[in-house]
Amino acid sequence: MDDDHVEKVLAVIRQNRRLAVREVAEEVGICKSSCHLILTTNCRCVVLPRLLTDALLIRDFLTKHETTVVPQPPYAPDLAPADFFLFSKLKSSLKGRRFQKVEEIEENSIRDLRAISQNTNQDAFQN
């Protein structure tokens, strides 16, 4: 990392501040990590992930146009707790086993699901 690279990075950033670190690095002809180091130390830039900058732009746009934002839950509401519980139990019991026919998979899956006690299954809905 020399002064020439720092100057080139600064020149590219002055032309277009919305470039990704990868794009600046390609334009200057240096690796991405060196470019990131130049931006954060020499230029005192705060490098935001592209998704975050897009999210901020969208939030500003929605606020400007007085749009109501409905928060989304941090999980997929279409999946019940039993889906996570049963799939992981079934997957772990079938892991590493080889089957010749689909019928064998069905038989083993049904047997393994029936082996799970009713209390254990109900506990999945409690937590």
Backbone as JSON Lines, residues from 0, in Angstrom:
{"i":0,"aa":"M","n":[0.86,-1.17,0.0],"ca":[0.0,0.0,0.0],"c":[0.9,1.24,0.0]}
{"i":1,"aa":"D","n":[0.92,1.95,-1.1],"ca":[1.75,3.14,-1.18],"c":[0.89,4.37,-1.44]}
{"i":2,"aa":"D","n":[1.53,5.53,-1.43],"ca":[0.8,6.79,-1.6],"c":[0.1,6.88,-2.95]}
{"i":3,"aa":"D","n":[0.69,6.25,-3.96],"ca":[0.09,6.26,-5.29],"c":[-1.27,5.55,-5.27]}
{"i":4,"aa":"H","n":[-1.33,4.4,-4.59],"ca":[-2.6,3.68,-4.5],"c":[-3.64,4.47,-3.7]}
{"i":5,"aa":"V","n":[-3.18,5.11,-2.65],"ca":[-4.1,5.91,-1.83],"c":[-4.7,7.03,-2.67]}
{"i":6,"aa":"E","n":[-3.87,7.71,-3.44],"ca":[-4.35,8.8,-4.3],"c":[-5.34,8.29,-5.35]}
{"i":7,"aa":"K","n":[-5.02,7.13,-5.95],"ca":[-5.92,6.56,-6.96],"c":[-7.27,6.2,-6.34]}
{"i":8,"aa":"V","n":[-7.23,5.6,-5.15],"ca":[-8.49,5.24,-4.47],"c":[-9.3,6.5,-4.18]}
{"i":9,"aa":"L","n":[-8.64,7.53,-3.66],"ca":[-9.32,8.79,-3.39],"c":[-9.95,9.38,-4.65]}
{"i":10,"aa":"A","n":[-9.21,9.33,-5.76],"ca":[-9.74,9.87,-7.02],"c":[-10.98,9.1,-7.48]}
{"i":11,"aa":"V","n":[-10.94,7.78,-7.36],"ca":[-12.1,6.97,-7.77],"c":[-13.3,7.28,-6.87]}
{"i":12,"aa":"I","n":[-13.06,7.4,-5.57],"ca":[-14.15,7.69,-4.62],"c":[-14.74,9.07,-4.87]}
{"i":13,"aa":"R","n":[-13.89,10.03,-5.22],"ca":[-14.39,11.38,-5.51],"c":[-15.31,11.38,-6.72]}
{"i":14,"aa":"Q","n":[-15.02,10.5,-7.68],"ca":[-15.86,10.42,-8.89],"c":[-17.22,9.78,-8.59]}
{"i":15,"aa":"N","n":[-17.2,8.73,-7.75],"ca":[-18.44,8.01,-7.47],"c":[-18.36,7.39,-6.08]}
{"i":16,"aa":"R","n":[-19.05,7.99,-5.13],"ca":[-18.99,7.52,-3.75],"c":[-19.84,6.27,-3.51]}
{"i":17,"aa":"R","n":[-20.64,5.87,-4.49],"ca":[-21.54,4.73,-4.32],"c":[-20.94,3.42,-4.8]}
{"i":18,"aa":"L","n":[-19.69,3.41,-5.18],"ca":[-19.05,2.18,-5.65],"c":[-18.81,1.22,-4.49]}
{"i":19,"aa":"A","n":[-18.87,-0.05,-4.79],"ca":[-18.51,-1.07,-3.8],"c":[-16.99,-1.13,-3.68]}
{"i":20,"aa":"V","n":[-16.51,-1.64,-2.56],"ca":[-15.07,-1.76,-2.35],"c":[-14.45,-2.58,-3.48]}
{"i":21,"aa":"R","n":[-15.13,-3.65,-3.88],"ca":[-14.64,-4.5,-4.97],"c":[-14.46,-3.7,-6.26]}
{"i":22,"aa":"E","n":[-15.44,-2.83,-6.55],"ca":[-15.37,-2.03,-7.78],"c":[-14.22,-1.02,-7.73]}
{"i":23,"aa":"V","n":[-14.01,-0.42,-6.57],"ca":[-12.89,0.52,-6.43],"c":[-11.57,-0.21,-6.6]}
{"i":24,"aa":"A","n":[-11.46,-1.37,-5.95],"ca":[-10.23,-2.17,-6.03],"c":[-9.93,-2.55,-7.47]}
{"i":25,"aa":"E","n":[-10.95,-2.98,-8.22],"ca":[-10.74,-3.37,-9.62],"c":[-10.28,-2.18,-10.45]}
{"i":26,"aa":"E","n":[-10.88,-1.03,-10.2],"ca":[-10.52,0.16,-10.98],"c":[-9.09,0.61,-10.7]}
{"i":27,"aa":"V","n":[-8.66,0.51,-9.45],"ca":[-7.32,0.94,-9.08],"c":[-6.29,-0.14,-9.41]}
{"i":28,"aa":"G","n":[-6.73,-1.41,-9.44],"ca":[-5.82,-2.5,-9.74],"c":[-5.13,-3.06,-8.51]}
{"i":29,"aa":"I","n":[-5.84,-3.04,-7.38],"ca":[-5.31,-3.62,-6.15],"c":[-6.31,-4.63,-5.6]}
{"i":30,"aa":"C","n":[-5.88,-5.4,-4.6],"ca":[-6.8,-6.4,-4.04],"c":[-7.83,-5.7,-3.15]}
{"i":31,"aa":"K","n":[-8.94,-6.41,-2.94],"ca":[-10.06,-5.85,-2.2],"c":[-9.68,-5.51,-0.75]}
{"i":32,"aa":"S","n":[-8.87,-6.37,-0.11],"ca":[-8.5,-6.11,1.28],"c":[-7.62,-4.86,1.4]}
{"i":33,"aa":"S","n":[-6.72,-4.66,0.44],"ca":[-5.89,-3.44,0.46],"c":[-6.75,-2.2,0.26]}
{"i":34,"aa":"C","n":[-7.7,-2.31,-0.64],"ca":[-8.6,-1.18,-0.9],"c":[-9.41,-0.86,0.36]}
{"i":35,"aa":"H","n":[-9.91,-1.89,1.02],"ca":[-10.69,-1.7,2.25],"c":[-9.82,-1.03,3.31]}
{"i":36,"aa":"L","n":[-8.58,-1.46,3.43],"ca":[-7.65,-0.87,4.39],"c":[-7.39,0.61,4.09]}
{"i":37,"aa":"I","n":[-7.2,0.93,2.82],"ca":[-6.98,2.33,2.43],"c":[-8.21,3.16,2.77]}
{"i":38,"aa":"L","n":[-9.38,2.64,2.45],"ca":[-10.61,3.4,2.69],"c":[-10.84,3.65,4.18]}
{"i":39,"aa":"T","n":[-10.58,2.65,5.01],"ca":[-10.88,2.79,6.44],"c":[-9.79,3.5,7.22]}
{"i":40,"aa":"T","n":[-8.55,3.44,6.78],"ca":[-7.47,4.09,7.54],"c":[-7.06,5.43,6.94]}
{"i":41,"aa":"N","n":[-6.71,5.44,5.68],"ca":[-6.2,6.66,5.05],"c":[-7.32,7.66,4.73]}
{"i":42,"aa":"C","n":[-8.44,7.17,4.28],"ca":[-9.51,8.06,3.85],"c":[-10.54,8.3,4.94]}
{"i":43,"aa":"R","n":[-10.43,7.57,6.04],"ca":[-11.39,7.65,7.15],"c":[-12.82,7.47,6.68]}
{"i":44,"aa":"C","n":[-12.99,6.57,5.74],"ca":[-14.33,6.26,5.24],"c":[-14.95,5.18,6.12]}
{"i":45,"aa":"V","n":[-16.25,5.22,6.23],"ca":[-16.99,4.15,6.88],"c":[-17.55,3.3,5.75]}
{"i":46,"aa":"V","n":[-17.11,2.05,5.69],"ca":[-17.54,1.16,4.62],"c":[-18.77,0.39,5.1]}
{"i":47,"aa":"L","n":[-19.89,0.64,4.45],"ca":[-21.14,-0.03,4.79],"c":[-21.4,-1.17,3.8]}
{"i":48,"aa":"P","n":[-21.94,-2.28,4.28],"ca":[-22.32,-3.34,3.35],"c":[-23.36,-2.83,2.37]}
{"i":49,"aa":"R","n":[-23.34,-3.33,1.15],"ca":[-24.25,-2.87,0.1],"c":[-25.71,-3.03,0.53]}
{"i":50,"aa":"L","n":[-26.02,-4.15,1.17],"ca":[-27.4,-4.37,1.6],"c":[-27.84,-3.33,2.61]}
{"i":51,"aa":"L","n":[-26.93,-2.94,3.5],"ca":[-27.27,-1.93,4.49],"c":[-27.51,-0.59,3.83]}
{"i":52,"aa":"T","n":[-26.66,-0.21,2.88],"ca":[-26.85,1.08,2.22],"c":[-28.15,1.07,1.43]}
{"i":53,"aa":"D","n":[-28.48,-0.05,0.79],"ca":[-29.75,-0.15,0.07],"c":[-30.91,-0.04,1.04]}
{"i":54,"aa":"A","n":[-30.8,-0.68,2.2],"ca":[-31.87,-0.64,3.2],"c":[-32.06,0.78,3.71]}
{"i":55,"aa":"L","n":[-30.96,1.5,3.92],"ca":[-31.07,2.88,4.38],"c":[-31.74,3.76,3.34]}
{"i":56,"aa":"L","n":[-31.41,3.56,2.08],"ca":[-32.03,4.33,1.01],"c":[-33.53,4.05,0.93]}
{"i":57,"aa":"I","n":[-33.87,2.79,1.06],"ca":[-35.29,2.41,1.0],"c":[-36.03,3.01,2.18]}
{"i":58,"aa":"R","n":[-35.43,2.92,3.38],"ca":[-36.08,3.49,4.56],"c":[-36.29,4.99,4.39]}
{"i":59,"aa":"D","n":[-35.27,5.7,3.89],"ca":[-35.4,7.14,3.68],"c":[-36.49,7.45,2.66]}
{"i":60,"aa":"F","n":[-36.55,6.67,1.58],"ca":[-37.59,6.87,0.56],"c":[-38.98,6.68,1.16]}
{"i":61,"aa":"L","n":[-39.16,5.6,1.92],"ca":[-40.47,5.32,2.51],"c":[-40.86,6.4,3.52]}
{"i":62,"aa":"T","n":[-39.9,6.9,4.28],"ca":[-40.18,7.96,5.24],"c":[-40.57,9.24,4.52]}
{"i":63,"aa":"K","n":[-39.85,9.54,3.47],"ca":[-40.11,10.75,2.69],"c":[-41.51,10.75,2.1]}
{"i":64,"aa":"H","n":[-41.97,9.57,1.68],"ca":[-43.29,9.45,1.06],"c":[-44.37,9.01,2.04]}
{"i":65,"aa":"E","n":[-44.04,9.1,3.34],"ca":[-44.98,8.8,4.42],"c":[-45.66,7.44,4.25]}
{"i":66,"aa":"T","n":[-44.86,6.43,3.94],"ca":[-45.36,5.07,3.76],"c":[-45.24,4.32,5.07]}
{"i":67,"aa":"T","n":[-46.31,3.63,5.45],"ca":[-46.29,2.84,6.66],"c":[-45.49,1.56,6.41]}
{"i":68,"aa":"V","n":[-44.57,1.28,7.32],"ca":[-43.73,0.09,7.21],"c":[-44.22,-0.92,8.24]}
{"i":69,"aa":"V","n":[-44.56,-2.1,7.77],"ca":[-45.01,-3.16,8.65],"c":[-43.81,-4.05,8.96]}
{"i":70,"aa":"P","n":[-43.44,-4.17,10.25],"ca":[-42.27,-5.0,10.58],"c":[-42.54,-6.47,10.31]}
{"i":71,"aa":"Q","n":[-41.51,-7.17,9.88],"ca":[-41.63,-8.59,9.61],"c":[-41.05,-9.37,10.76]}
{"i":72,"aa":"P","n":[-41.65,-10.5,11.09],"ca":[-41.1,-11.31,12.18],"c":[-39.75,-11.89,11.78]}
{"i":73,"aa":"P","n":[-38.9,-12.2,12.76],"ca":[-37.57,-12.71,12.45],"c":[-37.54,-14.19,12.1]}
{"i":74,"aa":"Y","n":[-38.66,-14.76,11.81],"ca":[-38.76,-16.17,11.45],"c":[-39.82,-16.33,10.38]}
{"i":75,"aa":"A","n":[-39.89,-17.49,9.79],"ca":[-40.9,-17.77,8.78],"c":[-42.18,-18.23,9.48]}
{"i":76,"aa":"P","n":[-43.22,-17.42,9.5],"ca":[-44.44,-17.79,10.23],"c":[-45.18,-18.97,9.6]}
{"i":77,"aa":"D","n":[-44.85,-19.31,8.37],"ca":[-45.53,-20.44,7.74],"c":[-44.96,-21.79,8.2]}
{"i":78,"aa":"L","n":[-43.88,-21.76,8.97],"ca":[-43.32,-22.99,9.51],"c":[-43.68,-23.1,10.99]}
{"i":79,"aa":"A","n":[-44.3,-24.19,11.35],"ca":[-44.66,-24.42,12.74],"c":[-43.45,-24.94,13.51]}
{"i":80,"aa":"P","n":[-43.44,-24.8,14.84],"ca":[-42.32,-25.33,15.63],"c":[-42.08,-26.82,15.38]}
{"i":81,"aa":"A","n":[-43.17,-27.54,15.12],"ca":[-43.01,-28.98,14.87],"c":[-42.18,-29.24,13.61]}
{"i":82,"aa":"D","n":[-42.26,-28.34,12.64],"ca":[-41.47,-28.51,11.42],"c":[-39.98,-28.56,11.75]}
{"i":83,"aa":"F","n":[-39.53,-27.61,12.58],"ca":[-38.12,-27.58,12.95],"c":[-37.76,-28.81,13.79]}
{"i":84,"aa":"F","n":[-38.61,-29.13,14.75],"ca":[-38.36,-30.23,15.66],"c":[-38.37,-31.57,14.94]}
{"i":85,"aa":"L","n":[-39.45,-31.83,14.19],"ca":[-39.59,-33.13,13.55],"c":[-38.57,-33.34,12.44]}
{"i":86,"aa":"F","n":[-38.32,-32.32,11.64],"ca":[-37.38,-32.48,10.54],"c":[-35.98,-32.77,11.06]}
{"i":87,"aa":"S","n":[-35.58,-32.08,12.14],"ca":[-34.24,-32.32,12.66],"c":[-34.13,-33.71,13.28]}
{"i":88,"aa":"K","n":[-35.17,-34.15,13.99],"ca":[-35.17,-35.51,14.56],"c":[-35.1,-36.55,13.45]}
{"i":89,"aa":"L","n":[-35.92,-36.38,12.43],"ca":[-35.97,-37.33,11.32],"c":[-34.64,-37.34,10.56]}
{"i":90,"aa":"K","n":[-34.1,-36.17,10.32],"ca":[-32.84,-36.07,9.59],"c":[-31.71,-36.76,10.35]}
{"i":91,"aa":"S","n":[-31.66,-36.54,11.66],"ca":[-30.58,-37.14,12.43],"c":[-30.72,-38.66,12.5]}
{"i":92,"aa":"S","n":[-31.95,-39.17,12.52],"ca":[-32.12,-40.62,12.59],"c":[-31.83,-41.31,11.25]}
{"i":93,"aa":"L","n":[-32.0,-40.58,10.15],"ca":[-31.76,-41.17,8.82],"c":[-30.36,-40.86,8.28]}
{"i":94,"aa":"K","n":[-29.65,-39.99,8.96],"ca":[-28.33,-39.54,8.48],"c":[-27.36,-40.72,8.35]}
{"i":95,"aa":"G","n":[-26.68,-40.78,7.22],"ca":[-25.65,-41.79,6.99],"c":[-26.16,-43.14,6.54]}
{"i":96,"aa":"R","n":[-27.46,-43.3,6.45],"ca":[-28.03,-44.58,6.02],"c":[-28.32,-44.55,4.53]}
{"i":97,"aa":"R","n":[-28.16,-45.67,3.87],"ca":[-28.41,-45.79,2.43],"c":[-29.66,-46.63,2.2]}
{"i":98,"aa":"F","n":[-30.46,-46.2,1.25],"ca":[-31.69,-46.91,0.93],"c":[-31.71,-47.22,-0.57]}
{"i":99,"aa":"Q","n":[-32.22,-48.36,-0.91],"ca":[-32.28,-48.78,-2.3],"c":[-33.55,-48.3,-2.99]}
{"i":100,"aa":"K","n":[-34.63,-48.21,-2.24],"ca":[-35.93,-47.85,-2.82],"c":[-36.58,-46.74,-2.01]}
{"i":101,"aa":"V","n":[-37.46,-46.01,-2.64],"ca":[-38.2,-44.94,-1.97],"c":[-39.06,-45.53,-0.85]}
{"i":102,"aa":"E","n":[-39.58,-46.72,-1.08],"ca":[-40.42,-47.37,-0.07],"c":[-39.65,-47.59,1.24]}
{"i":103,"aa":"E","n":[-38.35,-47.92,1.12],"ca":[-37.52,-48.1,2.31],"c":[-37.39,-46.8,3.09]}
{"i":104,"aa":"I","n":[-37.25,-45.69,2.37],"ca":[-37.17,-44.38,3.03],"c":[-38.48,-44.09,3.76]}
{"i":105,"aa":"E","n":[-39.59,-44.35,3.08],"ca":[-40.9,-44.11,3.7],"c":[-41.08,-44.96,4.96]}
{"i":106,"aa":"E","n":[-40.75,-46.25,4.88],"ca":[-40.91,-47.15,6.02],"c":[-40.06,-46.7,7.2]}
{"i":107,"aa":"N","n":[-38.8,-46.4,6.93],"ca":[-37.9,-45.97,8.0],"c":[-38.32,-44.62,8.58]}
{"i":108,"aa":"S","n":[-38.78,-43.72,7.75],"ca":[-39.23,-42.42,8.23],"c":[-40.43,-42.56,9.14]}
{"i":109,"aa":"I","n":[-41.4,-43.35,8.7],"ca":[-42.61,-43.56,9.52],"c":[-42.25,-44.23,10.84]}
{"i":110,"aa":"R","n":[-41.38,-45.24,10.79],"ca":[-40.96,-45.92,12.01],"c":[-40.27,-44.95,12.97]}
{"i":111,"aa":"D","n":[-39.37,-44.1,12.44],"ca":[-38.64,-43.16,13.29],"c":[-39.57,-42.08,13.85]}
{"i":112,"aa":"L","n":[-40.53,-41.63,13.06],"ca":[-41.49,-40.64,13.56],"c":[-42.37,-41.22,14.66]}
{"i":113,"aa":"R","n":[-42.77,-42.47,14.49],"ca":[-43.6,-43.12,15.51],"c":[-42.81,-43.38,16.8]}
{"i":114,"aa":"A","n":[-41.51,-43.45,16.69],"ca":[-40.66,-43.69,17.87],"c":[-40.55,-42.45,18.76]}
{"i":115,"aa":"I","n":[-40.92,-41.29,18.22],"ca":[-40.89,-40.07,19.02],"c":[-42.12,-40.07,19.92]}
{"i":116,"aa":"S","n":[-41.9,-39.94,21.22],"ca":[-43.03,-39.99,22.16],"c":[-43.94,-38.78,21.98]}
{"i":117,"aa":"Q","n":[-45.17,-38.94,22.39],"ca":[-46.15,-37.87,22.26],"c":[-45.74,-36.68,23.13]}
{"i":118,"aa":"N","n":[-45.21,-36.95,24.32],"ca":[-44.77,-35.86,25.2],"c":[-43.64,-35.06,24.57]}
{"i":119,"aa":"T","n":[-42.71,-35.75,23.95],"ca":[-41.59,-35.07,23.3],"c":[-42.1,-34.19,22.18]}
{"i":120,"aa":"N","n":[-43.04,-34.7,21.41],"ca":[-43.64,-33.92,20.31],"c":[-44.38,-32.7,20.84]}
{"i":121,"aa":"Q","n":[-45.11,-32.85,21.95],"ca":[-45.85,-31.72,22.52],"c":[-44.9,-30.66,23.08]}
{"i":122,"aa":"D","n":[-43.74,-31.07,23.55],"ca":[-42.77,-30.12,24.08],"c":[-42.28,-29.14,23.01]}
{"i":123,"aa":"A","n":[-42.32,-29.58,21.76],"ca":[-41.89,-28.7,20.66],"c":[-42.8,-27.47,20.57]}
{"i":124,"aa":"F","n":[-44.05,-27.62,20.93],"ca":[-44.99,-26.49,20.87],"c":[-44.91,-25.62,22.12]}
{"i":125,"aa":"Q","n":[-44.37,-26.14,23.2],"ca":[-44.26,-25.38,24.45],"c":[-43.11,-24.38,24.39]}
{"i":126,"aa":"N","n":[-42.02,-24.73,23.73],"ca":[-40.83,-23.87,23.72],"c":[-40.76,-23.03,22.52]}
